[in-house]
Amino acid sequence: MQALLRLHDMAFDIIDRAAGTWLMPLLARFTFAATLLVYFWSSAMTKLGDGPLGLVRPSVGAYAQIFPRQLEAAGYDAGQLSILHWLVVMAGTWAEFLLPTLVVLGLATRLAALGMIGFITMQSLTDIYGHGADAATIGAWFDRLPDGVILDQRLFWGFTLVYLVVRGAGALSLDALLRWRTVPVPA
């Protein structure tokens, strides 16, 4: 029995070492890339206006996604909204491009993952309060249905990102490469 326990411990010690340094952070970033990268980029693309100036002139749809009630009150004329609305829409749009890219590349990963957690929180609150999501869309924890778009689905998103905030991007990342390049060489 002791030999079996030693074999178990030896095998899982190897897995623990690999998992902590490169495997799990890489899998977390891969999971994010495979499931959420294109989702967020596609969402950001719907917020850009027409032509080259669309990069700084968001579409009416951008305001409708982020400020649905305020845009409705303005008669769907985004020009009646304030500069603050424009700043929030621009920050949200560029965050949807930049933060997922940083997470996937493993560059400033902890800050980018923390930013994504904040982004997803605001997205969820906007869905609930701004768009009036129904109970089925919101979902509930500890029920028999795992398909709530907001509570169930976004909990998985958040866990992946919390893991990256806590553990970082791992050994196979731009963060690690930059850290390695800045380590002083002993004389």
C-alpha positions, 0 to 999 in steps of 0.5 A: 500500500505504501508503494502505491501511495508513493507512486501516486504522490510521485505522479501527481507531484510531476503534474502539480509542478507542470500545472502550476508553472505553465500548463494551467495558465496556458489552458486558462488563456486557451479556454478564454481565446477559444470561447470568448476572444471572437465573442468580444471582438465581434461585439466591439465591431458592432460598436464601430461607426462607418469608415475610418472615423468609425474608430472614434465615432461609435455607431448608434448600436453602440449607444443602444448596447451600453446606454439603452434607456438613455438612448431611448429617452433621447429619441435614438439620437446619439447626438443628444447624449453627453460627452461622458456617454461618448467616453464610456462607449469609446472606452468600452469598445476599445476595452473589448478589443484590447483586454481580450488580446492582452489576456490571450497574448499573456501581456499584462495578464493580471491587469487585463484579466482584472479589467475583463472581470470589471467589463463582464460585471458591467456587461451583466449589470447593463443586461439586467438593468439596462435591457431588462433581462428576464429571469430565464436569461439571468438564471440562478445558481444552485438550481437544476438548470445550468443554462442561465446566460448571466449567472451561470455562463458568466461565472465560468468566464469569471473563474477563468479570469480570476485564475489568471489574476491570481496565478498570472499568465504562466511561463509560456507568455509575453509576461514571462518573456519580458520578465526573463529579459529584464532579469539582471545577469550575475557578474 
